[in-house]
Amino acid sequence: MADKVIIQVTSNQQYPEGQNDRMEFTTEGTSHHRAGAFYIIYRDTEITGMDGVTTSLKIESNRVTLNRMGAIDHKQVFERGVRHGSSYVTPQGSLFFEIETKAMEIHLTELEGKITLEYDLFSGDQLVSHNRLRINIKEDAPQ
C-alpha cells in the first residue's frame, strides 16, 4: 500500500564558467516499500519545466534510480564512484548524458527521510555541471 508523502526537492547546479542555478519545489507524492527498496513517486509541474511528467525514485542501500515518464523519458542511475549513462528523450529530440556520483547519503523510513546526491554531469567527455540534489520526504498529515 502506498502512503501519501510531501516531497521537497532542492537542486543546485554549478557550471564550469562559474554560474550557479538553484531550484526548489515541494509537491505531494506517494511512498511504498517493496522487495528491499523504497519507491517515491510524484508528478512534475511547470515549476520544474516538466509538466506532464511522472517521476519515480527507486531507493536501494547503495543506488538510487530516477525514472521520468511522459513528455520526457529519462532513466538515470546514481551509484557512488560509478559513471552511468542515459538518454534524455524529449519531443524535440534525444540527448545522451553520463553522471558520476561523488557522494550519496540515504536516510529513509517508510514515511520520512532524506536523500542527498552529489554528482558530475557529462556530455561526451565535457563536464557540464557539478550537481547537488537533496530530497526530503515526510508523511502527509491528514487534513
N, C-alpha and C positions, 0 to 999 in steps of 0.2 A: 504494500500500500504506500502511495506517495503522500508525503507530508507537505503542507504549504510552508514556504520559507520566504524571507526577504533577503535579496541578494544585493550587495553593494560592491560595485566593480570600480577600481581605480587603476588607470593605465598611465604610465609615464614613458615617453619615448625621447631619447637623446640622440640627435643626429651628429655625424662626424663634423659637420660645419659649425656645430655649437648650438643650433636651435633645439628647443625643448617643446614638446607638446604634452598636455595633460588632459585626460578625460575622466570624468567621474559620473556615475549614474547609479540609481537604485531602482530595482524592479522586483516584481513578485515572480516566484517560480515554485518548483517542486523539488523535493529531495527524497531519495529512497536508497536502500542498501540491498544489494543482491550479489551473491556469489563472491564475497570478499571485496567488493568495490562499492563506492558511493557514486550516485548519479545525481547531478544537479541539472535541471532543465528550465530554460526561460526563453521568452520571446524578446527579440531585439526591437528597438524603436527607432524613430527618426533621430534621436539624440546620438545613437551610435553610427548613424549613416547606413544602417542595415535593416530598415523597416521591412517586415515580411520575412524575417529570418528567425528560425528557431535554433538556439544554441544549447548543446548538451555538453556536459563535462563528465567524464568517467575518471574518478579519482581512485588510484591504487596506491599502495605504500610507497612506490618509487617512480610512479609515472602518472601523468595527467594527460588525457586525450580530449582535445577540444574538437567538436564536430558541429559545423554550421550547415543547415539545410534550408533550402528555399530559394530566394532571389540570389543568394550566394551559396556556393557549395565549397566547403573547405574542411579538411581534417588535418589537425596538427598534433603531433605527439611531443610532449615535454618530458625529457628524461635526462637527469643531470649527467653532464660530460659527454653526451651523445648528440651528434648532429643529425637531425631528421629533416627530410624534405617533404614538400607537399604542394599540390596545385591549388590555386585560389581561383575559382571559376565564377565569373560574373556574366551578366547578359552582354557586356561589352567585350569579353574575351577572357583568356586564361593567363595567369602568371604562375611561375614556379619560384618558390622561396625555400630557404633552408633556415633552421634555427638551431642554435647550440645553447642548451640550457646551462647556465653558470651556477645557479643556486635554486633550491626548491625547499620550501617548508610547507608541511601539511599537518594541520591540527584540526581534526574533524570528528564530529559525532553525528548521529542521525539527524539532529535538528539544529546544529550550530557549528561554527568553526571558522577557520581562516586558511587560505591557500595563498602563498607568495611564490611567484616565479620571476627569476631574473634570467634574461636570455638575450643573445645577439641574433639579429635578423640579417640574413644574407640574400642577395640576388646574384647568382653566379658566385664569383669569389669576392664580390664587392660587399663590404659592410654597409647595410642600410641604416641600422639604428641599434642602440642599446636600449633594452626594454625592461620595465618592472611592472608586473601585473599583480594586483592584490585583490582577492575576492573574499569578502566577509559574508557569512551566511548566518542567519538567526531565524528562529521559529517565528512564524507569522501568528501573532496573538489573535484569537477570535474577537470579532467586533461585537 
